[in-house]
Amino acid sequence: MSPLPLPSETDPRAILRGGLPDRYLEPEDIAVIFGVSLETVYQWRKKRTGPPGFRIGKHLRYDPADVRAYVTERKTADQAVA
């Protein structure tokens, strides 16, 4: 399990924009990417309103491709409303 990147290391948002990371994302990564609290990430999961996650044992993970698809879906929905 890799620790969260330090400010001097690569920002997960930059990785997501530049290409898919070579690992599954953790809830902490999702919080950093979207600029929300970790509690918000867990509430999204509970309410099924955020990017889809999955469990590996007791650990919650997010597929970067699913996160990108979620962002694209949200952007499309917002543009349709506007």
mmCIF file as gemmi writes it, N, C-alpha and C atoms, coordinates in Angstrom:
data_model
loop_
_atom_site.group_PDB
_atom_site.id
_atom_site.type_symbol
_atom_site.label_atom_id
_atom_site.label_alt_id
_atom_site.label_comp_id
_atom_site.label_asym_id
_atom_site.label_entity_id
_atom_site.label_seq_id
_atom_site.pdbx_PDB_ins_code
_atom_site.Cartn_x
_atom_site.Cartn_y
_atom_site.Cartn_z
_atom_site.occupancy
_atom_site.B_iso_or_equiv
_atom_site.pdbx_formal_charge
_atom_site.auth_seq_id
_atom_site.auth_asym_id
_atom_site.pdbx_PDB_model_num
ATOM 1 N N . MET Axp A 1 ? 0.857 -1.175 0 1 0 ? 1 A 1
ATOM 2 C CA . MET Axp A 1 ? 0 0 0 1 0 ? 1 A 1
ATOM 3 C C . MET Axp A 1 ? 0.897 1.228 0 1 0 ? 1 A 1
ATOM 4 N N . SER Axp A 2 ? 0.698 2.098 -0.975 1 0 ? 2 A 1
ATOM 5 C CA . SER Axp A 2 ? 1.539 3.275 -1.082 1 0 ? 2 A 1
ATOM 6 C C . SER Axp A 2 ? 0.966 4.424 -0.27 1 0 ? 2 A 1
ATOM 7 N N . PRO Axp A 3 ? 1.841 5.209 0.369 1 0 ? 3 A 1
ATOM 8 C CA . PRO Axp A 3 ? 1.353 6.358 1.137 1 0 ? 3 A 1
ATOM 9 C C . PRO Axp A 3 ? 0.872 7.45 0.19 1 0 ? 3 A 1
ATOM 10 N N . LEU Axp A 4 ? 0.093 8.379 0.749 1 0 ? 4 A 1
ATOM 11 C CA . LEU Axp A 4 ? -0.359 9.513 -0.05 1 0 ? 4 A 1
ATOM 12 C C . LEU Axp A 4 ? 0.852 10.302 -0.53 1 0 ? 4 A 1
ATOM 13 N N . PRO Axp A 5 ? 0.783 10.858 -1.73 1 0 ? 5 A 1
ATOM 14 C CA . PRO Axp A 5 ? 1.912 11.632 -2.216 1 0 ? 5 A 1
ATOM 15 C C . PRO Axp A 5 ? 2.114 12.893 -1.387 1 0 ? 5 A 1
ATOM 16 N N . LEU Axp A 6 ? 3.359 13.241 -1.186 1 0 ? 6 A 1
ATOM 17 C CA . LEU Axp A 6 ? 3.688 14.482 -0.495 1 0 ? 6 A 1
ATOM 18 C C . LEU Axp A 6 ? 3.487 15.623 -1.477 1 0 ? 6 A 1
ATOM 19 N N . PRO Axp A 7 ? 3.314 16.851 -0.981 1 0 ? 7 A 1
ATOM 20 C CA . PRO Axp A 7 ? 3.089 17.982 -1.89 1 0 ? 7 A 1
ATOM 21 C C . PRO Axp A 7 ? 4.158 18.089 -2.978 1 0 ? 7 A 1
ATOM 22 N N . SER Axp A 8 ? 5.384 17.679 -2.677 1 0 ? 8 A 1
ATOM 23 C CA . SER Axp A 8 ? 6.444 17.768 -3.67 1 0 ? 8 A 1
ATOM 24 C C . SER Axp A 8 ? 6.37 16.643 -4.696 1 0 ? 8 A 1
ATOM 25 N N . GLU Axp A 9 ? 5.591 15.586 -4.388 1 0 ? 9 A 1
ATOM 26 C CA . GLU Axp A 9 ? 5.44 14.488 -5.328 1 0 ? 9 A 1
ATOM 27 C C . GLU Axp A 9 ? 4.271 14.762 -6.266 1 0 ? 9 A 1
ATOM 28 N N . THR Axp A 10 ? 4.028 13.851 -7.171 1 0 ? 10 A 1
ATOM 29 C CA . THR Axp A 10 ? 2.976 14.027 -8.161 1 0 ? 10 A 1
ATOM 30 C C . THR Axp A 10 ? 1.595 14.071 -7.519 1 0 ? 10 A 1
ATOM 31 N N . ASP Axp A 11 ? 0.815 15.053 -7.9 1 0 ? 11 A 1
ATOM 32 C CA . ASP Axp A 11 ? -0.557 15.234 -7.434 1 0 ? 11 A 1
ATOM 33 C C . ASP Axp A 11 ? -1.451 14.238 -8.18 1 0 ? 11 A 1
ATOM 34 N N . PRO Axp A 12 ? -2.321 13.482 -7.488 1 0 ? 12 A 1
ATOM 35 C CA . PRO Axp A 12 ? -3.195 12.52 -8.174 1 0 ? 12 A 1
ATOM 36 C C . PRO Axp A 12 ? -4.04 13.157 -9.268 1 0 ? 12 A 1
ATOM 37 N N . ARG Axp A 13 ? -4.415 14.433 -9.106 1 0 ? 13 A 1
ATOM 38 C CA . ARG Axp A 13 ? -5.198 15.11 -10.149 1 0 ? 13 A 1
ATOM 39 C C . ARG Axp A 13 ? -4.396 15.23 -11.436 1 0 ? 13 A 1
ATOM 40 N N . ALA Axp A 14 ? -3.1 15.504 -11.309 1 0 ? 14 A 1
ATOM 41 C CA . ALA Axp A 14 ? -2.249 15.614 -12.494 1 0 ? 14 A 1
ATOM 42 C C . ALA Axp A 14 ? -2.091 14.256 -13.166 1 0 ? 14 A 1
ATOM 43 N N . ILE Axp A 15 ? -1.986 13.202 -12.38 1 0 ? 15 A 1
ATOM 44 C CA . ILE Axp A 15 ? -1.881 11.855 -12.933 1 0 ? 15 A 1
ATOM 45 C C . ILE Axp A 15 ? -3.143 11.536 -13.716 1 0 ? 15 A 1
ATOM 46 N N . LEU Axp A 16 ? -4.304 11.845 -13.15 1 0 ? 16 A 1
ATOM 47 C CA . LEU Axp A 16 ? -5.57 11.533 -13.803 1 0 ? 16 A 1
ATOM 48 C C . LEU Axp A 16 ? -5.716 12.322 -15.107 1 0 ? 16 A 1
ATOM 49 N N . ARG Axp A 17 ? -5.265 13.563 -15.131 1 0 ? 17 A 1
ATOM 50 C CA . ARG Axp A 17 ? -5.35 14.366 -16.355 1 0 ? 17 A 1
ATOM 51 C C . ARG Axp A 17 ? -4.358 13.872 -17.398 1 0 ? 17 A 1
ATOM 52 N N . GLY Axp A 18 ? -3.164 13.482 -16.95 1 0 ? 18 A 1
ATOM 53 C CA . GLY Axp A 18 ? -2.112 13.092 -17.884 1 0 ? 18 A 1
ATOM 54 C C . GLY Axp A 18 ? -2.237 11.668 -18.39 1 0 ? 18 A 1
ATOM 55 N N . GLY Axp A 19 ? -2.967 10.839 -17.727 1 0 ? 19 A 1
ATOM 56 C CA . GLY Axp A 19 ? -3.109 9.441 -18.09 1 0 ? 19 A 1
ATOM 57 C C . GLY Axp A 19 ? -3.529 8.657 -16.868 1 0 ? 19 A 1
ATOM 58 N N . LEU Axp A 20 ? -3.936 7.441 -17.081 1 0 ? 20 A 1
ATOM 59 C CA . LEU Axp A 20 ? -4.403 6.627 -15.959 1 0 ? 20 A 1
ATOM 60 C C . LEU Axp A 20 ? -3.232 6.186 -15.092 1 0 ? 20 A 1
ATOM 61 N N . PRO Axp A 21 ? -3.381 6.296 -13.761 1 0 ? 21 A 1
ATOM 62 C CA . PRO Axp A 21 ? -2.325 5.794 -12.879 1 0 ? 21 A 1
ATOM 63 C C . PRO Axp A 21 ? -2.211 4.282 -13.024 1 0 ? 21 A 1
ATOM 64 N N . ASP Axp A 22 ? -1.089 3.742 -12.636 1 0 ? 22 A 1
ATOM 65 C CA . ASP Axp A 22 ? -0.879 2.303 -12.755 1 0 ? 22 A 1
ATOM 66 C C . ASP Axp A 22 ? -1.28 1.565 -11.478 1 0 ? 22 A 1
ATOM 67 N N . ARG Axp A 23 ? -2.154 2.183 -10.702 1 0 ? 23 A 1
ATOM 68 C CA . ARG Axp A 23 ? -2.631 1.542 -9.471 1 0 ? 23 A 1
ATOM 69 C C . ARG Axp A 23 ? -4.078 1.973 -9.226 1 0 ? 23 A 1
ATOM 70 N N . TYR Axp A 24 ? -4.765 1.203 -8.403 1 0 ? 24 A 1
ATOM 71 C CA . TYR Axp A 24 ? -6.112 1.598 -7.996 1 0 ? 24 A 1
ATOM 72 C C . TYR Axp A 24 ? -6.004 2.744 -7.004 1 0 ? 24 A 1
ATOM 73 N N . LEU Axp A 25 ? -6.993 3.628 -7.044 1 0 ? 25 A 1
ATOM 74 C CA . LEU Axp A 25 ? -7.002 4.782 -6.155 1 0 ? 25 A 1
ATOM 75 C C . LEU Axp A 25 ? -7.628 4.426 -4.818 1 0 ? 25 A 1
ATOM 76 N N . GLU Axp A 26 ? -7.167 5.094 -3.783 1 0 ? 26 A 1
ATOM 77 C CA . GLU Axp A 26 ? -7.693 4.911 -2.435 1 0 ? 26 A 1
ATOM 78 C C . GLU Axp A 26 ? -8.646 6.06 -2.119 1 0 ? 26 A 1
ATOM 79 N N . PRO Axp A 27 ? -9.489 5.907 -1.089 1 0 ? 27 A 1
ATOM 80 C CA . PRO Axp A 27 ? -10.404 6.997 -0.734 1 0 ? 27 A 1
ATOM 81 C C . PRO Axp A 27 ? -9.691 8.334 -0.524 1 0 ? 27 A 1
ATOM 82 N N . GLU Axp A 28 ? -8.505 8.302 0.039 1 0 ? 28 A 1
ATOM 83 C CA . GLU Axp A 28 ? -7.737 9.535 0.258 1 0 ? 28 A 1
ATOM 84 C C . GLU Axp A 28 ? -7.411 10.208 -1.079 1 0 ? 28 A 1
ATOM 85 N N . ASP Axp A 29 ? -7.097 9.399 -2.096 1 0 ? 29 A 1
ATOM 86 C CA . ASP Axp A 29 ? -6.812 9.947 -3.424 1 0 ? 29 A 1
ATOM 87 C C . ASP Axp A 29 ? -8.049 10.631 -4.001 1 0 ? 29 A 1
ATOM 88 N N . ILE Axp A 30 ? -9.209 10.003 -3.826 1 0 ? 30 A 1
ATOM 89 C CA . ILE Axp A 30 ? -10.462 10.572 -4.331 1 0 ? 30 A 1
ATOM 90 C C . ILE Axp A 30 ? -10.735 11.906 -3.65 1 0 ? 30 A 1
ATOM 91 N N . ALA Axp A 31 ? -10.499 11.979 -2.341 1 0 ? 31 A 1
ATOM 92 C CA . ALA Axp A 31 ? -10.698 13.233 -1.601 1 0 ? 31 A 1
ATOM 93 C C . ALA Axp A 31 ? -9.79 14.333 -2.158 1 0 ? 31 A 1
ATOM 94 N N . VAL Axp A 32 ? -8.534 14.007 -2.449 1 0 ? 32 A 1
ATOM 95 C CA . VAL Axp A 32 ? -7.595 14.995 -2.988 1 0 ? 32 A 1
ATOM 96 C C . VAL Axp A 32 ? -8.014 15.403 -4.4 1 0 ? 32 A 1
ATOM 97 N N . ILE Axp A 33 ? -8.353 14.438 -5.233 1 0 ? 33 A 1
ATOM 98 C CA . ILE Axp A 33 ? -8.722 14.721 -6.618 1 0 ? 33 A 1
ATOM 99 C C . ILE Axp A 33 ? -9.903 15.679 -6.693 1 0 ? 33 A 1
ATOM 100 N N . PHE Axp A 34 ? -10.93 15.442 -5.867 1 0 ? 34 A 1
ATOM 101 C CA . PHE Axp A 34 ? -12.137 16.259 -5.923 1 0 ? 34 A 1
ATOM 102 C C . PHE Axp A 34 ? -12.134 17.413 -4.92 1 0 ? 34 A 1
ATOM 103 N N . GLY Axp A 35 ? -11.103 17.507 -4.085 1 0 ? 35 A 1
ATOM 104 C CA . GLY Axp A 35 ? -11.017 18.611 -3.128 1 0 ? 35 A 1
ATOM 105 C C . GLY Axp A 35 ? -12.099 18.569 -2.068 1 0 ? 35 A 1
ATOM 106 N N . VAL Axp A 36 ? -12.416 17.366 -1.594 1 0 ? 36 A 1
ATOM 107 C CA . VAL Axp A 36 ? -13.435 17.182 -0.56 1 0 ? 36 A 1
ATOM 108 C C . VAL Axp A 36 ? -12.82 16.425 0.61 1 0 ? 36 A 1
ATOM 109 N N . SER Axp A 37 ? -13.567 16.365 1.706 1 0 ? 37 A 1
ATOM 110 C CA . SER Axp A 37 ? -13.073 15.638 2.872 1 0 ? 37 A 1
ATOM 111 C C . SER Axp A 37 ? -13.215 14.131 2.651 1 0 ? 37 A 1
ATOM 112 N N . LEU Axp A 38 ? -12.476 13.381 3.421 1 0 ? 38 A 1
ATOM 113 C CA . LEU Axp A 38 ? -12.565 11.921 3.37 1 0 ? 38 A 1
ATOM 114 C C . LEU Axp A 38 ? -13.963 11.467 3.776 1 0 ? 38 A 1
ATOM 115 N N . GLU Axp A 39 ? -14.568 12.161 4.72 1 0 ? 39 A 1
ATOM 116 C CA . GLU Axp A 39 ? -15.927 11.842 5.145 1 0 ? 39 A 1
ATOM 117 C C . GLU Axp A 39 ? -16.907 11.983 3.982 1 0 ? 39 A 1
ATOM 118 N N . THR Axp A 40 ? -16.711 13 3.153 1 0 ? 40 A 1
ATOM 119 C CA . THR Axp A 40 ? -17.572 13.188 1.981 1 0 ? 40 A 1
ATOM 120 C C . THR Axp A 40 ? -17.451 12.007 1.028 1 0 ? 40 A 1
ATOM 121 N N . VAL Axp A 41 ? -16.241 11.529 0.824 1 0 ? 41 A 1
ATOM 122 C CA . VAL Axp A 41 ? -16.021 10.375 -0.053 1 0 ? 41 A 1
ATOM 123 C C . VAL Axp A 41 ? -16.81 9.174 0.468 1 0 ? 41 A 1
ATOM 124 N N . TYR Axp A 42 ? -16.747 8.937 1.777 1 0 ? 42 A 1
ATOM 125 C CA . TYR Axp A 42 ? -17.481 7.802 2.355 1 0 ? 42 A 1
ATOM 126 C C . TYR Axp A 42 ? -18.993 8.019 2.288 1 0 ? 42 A 1
ATOM 127 N N . GLN Axp A 43 ? -19.456 9.265 2.41 1 0 ? 43 A 1
ATOM 128 C CA . GLN Axp A 43 ? -20.887 9.552 2.275 1 0 ? 43 A 1
ATOM 129 C C . GLN Axp A 43 ? -21.347 9.314 0.836 1 0 ? 43 A 1
ATOM 130 N N . TRP Axp A 44 ? -20.524 9.712 -0.136 1 0 ? 44 A 1
ATOM 131 C CA . TRP Axp A 44 ? -20.854 9.438 -1.541 1 0 ? 44 A 1
ATOM 132 C C . TRP Axp A 44 ? -21.03 7.938 -1.754 1 0 ? 44 A 1
ATOM 133 N N . ARG Axp A 45 ? -20.132 7.173 -1.17 1 0 ? 45 A 1
ATOM 134 C CA . ARG Axp A 45 ? -20.209 5.715 -1.329 1 0 ? 45 A 1
ATOM 135 C C . ARG Axp A 45 ? -21.497 5.184 -0.704 1 0 ? 45 A 1
ATOM 136 N N . LYS Axp A 46 ? -21.808 5.657 0.494 1 0 ? 46 A 1
ATOM 137 C CA . LYS Axp A 46 ? -23.006 5.207 1.2 1 0 ? 46 A 1
ATOM 138 C C . LYS Axp A 46 ? -24.268 5.562 0.424 1 0 ? 46 A 1
ATOM 139 N N . LYS Axp A 47 ? -24.298 6.772 -0.148 1 0 ? 47 A 1
ATOM 140 C CA . LYS Axp A 47 ? -25.478 7.255 -0.879 1 0 ? 47 A 1
ATOM 141 C C . LYS Axp A 47 ? -25.456 6.861 -2.362 1 0 ? 47 A 1
ATOM 142 N N . ARG Axp A 48 ? -24.353 6.252 -2.792 1 0 ? 48 A 1
ATOM 143 C CA . ARG Axp A 48 ? -24.161 5.858 -4.195 1 0 ? 48 A 1
ATOM 144 C C . ARG Axp A 48 ? -24.274 7.049 -5.146 1 0 ? 48 A 1
ATOM 145 N N . THR Axp A 49 ? -23.64 8.155 -4.77 1 0 ? 49 A 1
ATOM 146 C CA . THR Axp A 49 ? -23.694 9.353 -5.603 1 0 ? 49 A 1
ATOM 147 C C . THR Axp A 49 ? -22.339 9.72 -6.209 1 0 ? 49 A 1
ATOM 148 N N . GLY Axp A 50 ? -21.263 9.174 -5.725 1 0 ? 50 A 1
ATOM 149 C CA . GLY Axp A 50 ? -19.934 9.498 -6.229 1 0 ? 50 A 1
ATOM 150 C C . GLY Axp A 50 ? -19.426 8.446 -7.191 1 0 ? 50 A 1
ATOM 151 N N . PRO Axp A 51 ? -18.135 8.511 -7.491 1 0 ? 51 A 1
ATOM 152 C CA . PRO Axp A 51 ? -17.564 7.502 -8.386 1 0 ? 51 A 1
ATOM 153 C C . PRO Axp A 51 ? -17.688 6.111 -7.771 1 0 ? 51 A 1
ATOM 154 N N . PRO Axp A 52 ? -17.915 5.098 -8.608 1 0 ? 52 A 1
ATOM 155 C CA . PRO Axp A 52 ? -18.088 3.749 -8.069 1 0 ? 52 A 1
ATOM 156 C C . PRO Axp A 52 ? -16.777 3.186 -7.528 1 0 ? 52 A 1
ATOM 157 N N . GLY Axp A 53 ? -16.874 2.598 -6.353 1 0 ? 53 A 1
ATOM 158 C CA . GLY Axp A 53 ? -15.72 1.954 -5.742 1 0 ? 53 A 1
ATOM 159 C C . GLY Axp A 53 ? -15.998 0.474 -5.554 1 0 ? 53 A 1
ATOM 160 N N . PHE Axp A 54 ? -14.989 -0.235 -5.129 1 0 ? 54 A 1
ATOM 161 C CA . PHE Axp A 54 ? -15.138 -1.669 -4.874 1 0 ? 54 A 1
ATOM 162 C C . PHE Axp A 54 ? -14.21 -2.057 -3.73 1 0 ? 54 A 1
ATOM 163 N N . ARG Axp A 55 ? -14.491 -3.186 -3.143 1 0 ? 55 A 1
ATOM 164 C CA . ARG Axp A 55 ? -13.686 -3.659 -2.009 1 0 ? 55 A 1
ATOM 165 C C . ARG Axp A 55 ? -12.756 -4.783 -2.448 1 0 ? 55 A 1
ATOM 166 N N . ILE Axp A 56 ? -11.56 -4.718 -1.923 1 0 ? 56 A 1
ATOM 167 C CA . ILE Axp A 56 ? -10.611 -5.82 -2.008 1 0 ? 56 A 1
ATOM 168 C C . ILE Axp A 56 ? -10.336 -6.16 -0.555 1 0 ? 56 A 1
ATOM 169 N N . GLY Axp A 57 ? -10.974 -7.239 -0.094 1 0 ? 57 A 1
ATOM 170 C CA . GLY Axp A 57 ? -10.928 -7.544 1.336 1 0 ? 57 A 1
ATOM 171 C C . GLY Axp A 57 ? -11.647 -6.431 2.074 1 0 ? 57 A 1
ATOM 172 N N . LYS Axp A 58 ? -10.966 -5.83 3.039 1 0 ? 58 A 1
ATOM 173 C CA . LYS Axp A 58 ? -11.585 -4.731 3.792 1 0 ? 58 A 1
ATOM 174 C C . LYS Axp A 58 ? -11.229 -3.36 3.226 1 0 ? 58 A 1
ATOM 175 N N . HIS Axp A 59 ? -10.465 -3.332 2.146 1 0 ? 59 A 1
ATOM 176 C CA . HIS Axp A 59 ? -9.978 -2.069 1.591 1 0 ? 59 A 1
ATOM 177 C C . HIS Axp A 59 ? -10.853 -1.583 0.441 1 0 ? 59 A 1
ATOM 178 N N . LEU Axp A 60 ? -11.21 -0.302 0.482 1 0 ? 60 A 1
ATOM 179 C CA . LEU Axp A 60 ? -12 0.332 -0.57 1 0 ? 60 A 1
ATOM 180 C C . LEU Axp A 60 ? -11.05 0.891 -1.621 1 0 ? 60 A 1
ATOM 181 N N . ARG Axp A 61 ? -11.329 0.572 -2.884 1 0 ? 61 A 1
ATOM 182 C CA . ARG Axp A 61 ? -10.485 1.045 -3.979 1 0 ? 61 A 1
ATOM 183 C C . ARG Axp A 61 ? -11.361 1.579 -5.106 1 0 ? 61 A 1
ATOM 184 N N . TYR Axp A 62 ? -10.758 2.409 -5.948 1 0 ? 62 A 1
ATOM 185 C CA . TYR Axp A 62 ? -11.437 3 -7.094 1 0 ? 62 A 1
ATOM 186 C C . TYR Axp A 62 ? -10.59 2.763 -8.334 1 0 ? 62 A 1
ATOM 187 N N . ASP Axp A 63 ? -11.227 2.316 -9.405 1 0 ? 63 A 1
ATOM 188 C CA . ASP Axp A 63 ? -10.545 2.127 -10.679 1 0 ? 63 A 1
ATOM 189 C C . ASP Axp A 63 ? -10.448 3.498 -11.343 1 0 ? 63 A 1
ATOM 190 N N . PRO Axp A 64 ? -9.253 3.937 -11.729 1 0 ? 64 A 1
ATOM 191 C CA . PRO Axp A 64 ? -9.112 5.256 -12.362 1 0 ? 64 A 1
ATOM 192 C C . PRO Axp A 64 ? -10 5.422 -13.597 1 0 ? 64 A 1
ATOM 193 N N . ALA Axp A 65 ? -10.213 4.359 -14.352 1 0 ? 65 A 1
ATOM 194 C CA . ALA Axp A 65 ? -11.08 4.435 -15.531 1 0 ? 65 A 1
ATOM 195 C C . ALA Axp A 65 ? -12.519 4.744 -15.117 1 0 ? 65 A 1
ATOM 196 N N . ASP Axp A 66 ? -12.976 4.16 -13.998 1 0 ? 66 A 1
ATOM 197 C CA . ASP Axp A 66 ? -14.325 4.432 -13.501 1 0 ? 66 A 1
ATOM 198 C C . ASP Axp A 66 ? -14.451 5.866 -13.012 1 0 ? 66 A 1
ATOM 199 N N . VAL Axp A 67 ? -13.393 6.384 -12.401 1 0 ? 67 A 1
ATOM 200 C CA . VAL Axp A 67 ? -13.407 7.768 -11.911 1 0 ? 67 A 1
ATOM 201 C C . VAL Axp A 67 ? -13.483 8.728 -13.097 1 0 ? 67 A 1
ATOM 202 N N . ARG Axp A 68 ? -12.705 8.449 -14.141 1 0 ? 68 A 1
ATOM 203 C CA . ARG Axp A 68 ? -12.759 9.294 -15.344 1 0 ? 68 A 1
ATOM 204 C C . ARG Axp A 68 ? -14.133 9.244 -15.978 1 0 ? 68 A 1
ATOM 205 N N . ALA Axp A 69 ? -14.728 8.06 -16.058 1 0 ? 69 A 1
ATOM 206 C CA . ALA Axp A 69 ? -16.063 7.907 -16.639 1 0 ? 69 A 1
ATOM 207 C C . ALA Axp A 69 ? -17.082 8.684 -15.81 1 0 ? 69 A 1
ATOM 208 N N . TYR Axp A 70 ? -16.942 8.646 -14.493 1 0 ? 70 A 1
ATOM 209 C CA . TYR Axp A 70 ? -17.844 9.383 -13.608 1 0 ? 70 A 1
ATOM 210 C C . TYR Axp A 70 ? -17.749 10.891 -13.875 1 0 ? 70 A 1
ATOM 211 N N . VAL Axp A 71 ? -16.528 11.394 -13.994 1 0 ? 71 A 1
ATOM 212 C CA . VAL Axp A 71 ? -16.328 12.823 -14.254 1 0 ? 71 A 1
ATOM 213 C C . VAL Axp A 71 ? -16.932 13.202 -15.604 1 0 ? 71 A 1
ATOM 214 N N . THR Axp A 72 ? -16.695 12.395 -16.614 1 0 ? 72 A 1
ATOM 215 C CA . THR Axp A 72 ? -17.253 12.655 -17.943 1 0 ? 72 A 1
ATOM 216 C C . THR Axp A 72 ? -18.775 12.657 -17.902 1 0 ? 72 A 1
ATOM 217 N N . GLU Axp A 73 ? -19.35 11.701 -17.183 1 0 ? 73 A 1
ATOM 218 C CA . GLU Axp A 73 ? -20.807 11.62 -17.034 1 0 ? 73 A 1
ATOM 219 C C . GLU Axp A 73 ? -21.36 12.868 -16.359 1 0 ? 73 A 1
ATOM 220 N N . ARG Axp A 74 ? -20.699 13.307 -15.29 1 0 ? 74 A 1
ATOM 221 C CA . ARG Axp A 74 ? -21.157 14.502 -14.563 1 0 ? 74 A 1
ATOM 222 C C . ARG Axp A 74 ? -21.06 15.744 -15.452 1 0 ? 74 A 1
ATOM 223 N N . LYS Axp A 75 ? -19.971 15.864 -16.205 1 0 ? 75 A 1
ATOM 224 C CA . LYS Axp A 75 ? -19.806 17.01 -17.082 1 0 ? 75 A 1
ATOM 225 C C . LYS Axp A 75 ? -20.878 17.031 -18.164 1 0 ? 75 A 1
ATOM 226 N N . THR Axp A 76 ? -21.174 15.887 -18.724 1 0 ? 76 A 1
ATOM 227 C CA . THR Axp A 76 ? -22.213 15.778 -19.747 1 0 ? 76 A 1
ATOM 228 C C . THR Axp A 76 ? -23.579 16.135 -19.174 1 0 ? 76 A 1
ATOM 229 N N . ALA Axp A 77 ? -23.876 15.639 -17.986 1 0 ? 77 A 1
ATOM 230 C CA . ALA Axp A 77 ? -25.171 15.922 -17.335 1 0 ? 77 A 1
ATOM 231 C C . ALA Axp A 77 ? -25.296 17.425 -17.046 1 0 ? 77 A 1
ATOM 232 N N . ASP Axp A 78 ? -24.228 18.031 -16.576 1 0 ? 78 A 1
ATOM 233 C CA . ASP Axp A 78 ? -24.27 19.468 -16.277 1 0 ? 78 A 1
ATOM 234 C C . ASP Axp A 78 ? -24.447 20.303 -17.543 1 0 ? 78 A 1
ATOM 235 N N . GLN Axp A 79 ? -23.809 19.891 -18.63 1 0 ? 79 A 1
ATOM 236 C CA . GLN Axp A 79 ? -23.933 20.634 -19.897 1 0 ? 79 A 1
ATOM 237 C C . GLN Axp A 79 ? -25.339 20.491 -20.462 1 0 ? 79 A 1
ATOM 238 N N . ALA Axp A 80 ? -25.961 19.339 -20.256 1 0 ? 80 A 1
ATOM 239 C CA . ALA Axp A 80 ? -27.318 19.119 -20.765 1 0 ? 80 A 1
ATOM 240 C C . ALA Axp A 80 ? -28.335 19.994 -20.03 1 0 ? 80 A 1
ATOM 241 N N . VAL Axp A 81 ? -28.074 20.25 -18.747 1 0 ? 81 A 1
ATOM 242 C CA . VAL Axp A 81 ? -28.979 21.07 -17.934 1 0 ? 81 A 1
ATOM 243 C C . VAL Axp A 81 ? -28.824 22.544 -18.28 1 0 ? 81 A 1
ATOM 244 N N . ALA Axp A 82 ? -27.602 22.941 -18.588 1 0 ? 82 A 1
ATOM 245 C CA . ALA Axp A 82 ? -27.321 24.368 -18.851 1 0 ? 82 A 1
ATOM 246 C C . ALA Axp A 82 ? -27.918 24.87 -20.138 1 0 ? 82 A 1
